[in-house]
Amino acid sequence: MIRPSDLMRPEVLAQPAYAVAESAGMIKLDAMENPYAWPGELRMAWLEALSGVELNRYPDAGARAVTAAIRAVHQVPEEAGCLLGNGSDELIQILISAVQASGRPVLSPIPTFVMYEVLARAAGVPFVGVPLTTDFDLDGPALLRALDEHRPALVFLAYPNNPTGRLYDPGLVAEVVAANPGLTVIDEAYAPFSSNSFLSQAGGASGLMVMRTMSKLGLAGLRLGYLAATPEWIDALDRLRLPYNINALTQRSVSFALDHAAVLDEQAHTLREQRARVSAVLASLPGVRRVIPSDANFILFEVARGRGHPVFEFLRASGILIKDVGRAGGVLTDHLRVTVGTPEENSAFLAALTEALRS
Ligand SMILES: *Cc1c(COP(=O)(O)O)cnc(C)c1O
């Protein structure tokens, strides 16, 4: 019988499938989800809107209504084209497959969102990681050298970055965009929580592309991301998109959510306030070595040498799931990432953490 190893590349088989921690019954602060549900009457109105969707028909292939709503509510520049993906993960995959045959690598500062490297590897495209500085900003000189040496087809800059939460110096981002011989994609997955954005430049003369997602805003279950870029690039990338990639329930639900954008904006506002509160308490705890300033809905912090994993396990045993990002070692050793939750969830996290650091 033919086996996967007869036909698939060893580096793909060596890569474990994307793992999601078991979280039933726990306070879930590991995946940058918005913890808030919609108010009851809004939920009823949403169900009413969904009841009009014809499930026997294919969805609108061009997803026109939801694209128009996104463009209007998020102020996508007039001159930019807009491509929707089944999550921004799918857009990353489309971008990588578009440049696959060029023989040129994908490049990103590291540590960053793992899917850039995972999807490059899956496509057989080399990945070049350029280490960030010790305080997790772009290393300008190293990046410029790497652009010159590797001539990447694609550069991904998560802005703010995951798992650090940091916004890179915008001047350095502009330098990278100018010096990059390939495409620069600014991944603004955390835009609802960020103090800066490049969206107004998407589709313009600099050539930069901006990618966003509805996931972190509070619609992770729907799977919708978008890419804003020049119409020429959007038209080219659209040839690689699977037909009907955005299902009918997602199209209708996102349109509905954007009609009520104030509700999600208000939730994001509360989460930003909670981020300030949690960051301040974290910084005051004796066992916390540093707290990385965050522009996202999560906070990266470092505990004493060798304490990262035990603290994570203590929290898990207390019913609180965060992310042990230090597990892989390297510069993130003993760093933990906590998603900002409701005030009650955050209080429970801080109380358990205080206890964990004492034990
Ligand atoms: C979560 C995340 C994404 C993925 O978003 P989906 O739209 O849910 O696929 C993309 N980029 C970064 C940096 C993220 O943290």
The ligand as an SDF file (V2000), in Angstrom:
LIG
                    3D

 15 15  0  0  0  0  0  0  0  0999 V2000
   -4.8140   35.1970   14.6130 C   0  0  0  0  0  0  0  0  0  0  0  0
   -3.9310   35.7370   13.5600 C   0  0  0  0  0  0  0  0  0  0  0  0
   -4.2300   35.5640   12.2090 C   0  0  0  0  0  0  0  0  0  0  0  0
   -5.2740   34.5650   11.7360 C   0  0  0  0  0  0  0  0  0  0  0  0
   -6.4770   35.0500   11.6460 O   0  0  0  0  0  0  0  0  0  0  0  0
   -7.6920   34.2170   11.0120 P   0  0  0  0  0  0  0  0  0  0  0  0
   -8.3750   35.2640   10.2150 O   0  0  0  0  0  0  0  0  0  0  0  0
   -8.4700   33.7430   12.1770 O   0  0  0  0  0  0  0  0  0  0  0  0
   -7.1630   33.1200   10.1470 O   0  0  0  0  0  0  0  0  0  0  0  0
   -3.4400   36.1680   11.2560 C   0  0  0  0  0  0  0  0  0  0  0  0
   -2.3670   36.8850   11.6310 N   0  0  0  0  0  0  0  0  0  0  0  0
   -2.0180   37.0520   12.9100 C   0  0  0  0  0  0  0  0  0  0  0  0
   -0.8170   37.8530   13.2440 C   0  0  0  0  0  0  0  0  0  0  0  0
   -2.7800   36.4660   13.9160 C   0  0  0  0  0  0  0  0  0  0  0  0
   -2.3900   36.5770   15.1920 O   0  0  0  0  0  0  0  0  0  0  0  0
  1  2  1  0
  2  3  1  0
  2 14  2  0
  3  4  1  0
  3 10  2  0
  4  5  1  0
  5  6  1  0
  6  7  2  0
  6  8  1  0
  6  9  1  0
 10 11  1  0
 11 12  2  0
 12 13  1  0
 12 14  1  0
 14 15  1  0
M  END
$$$$
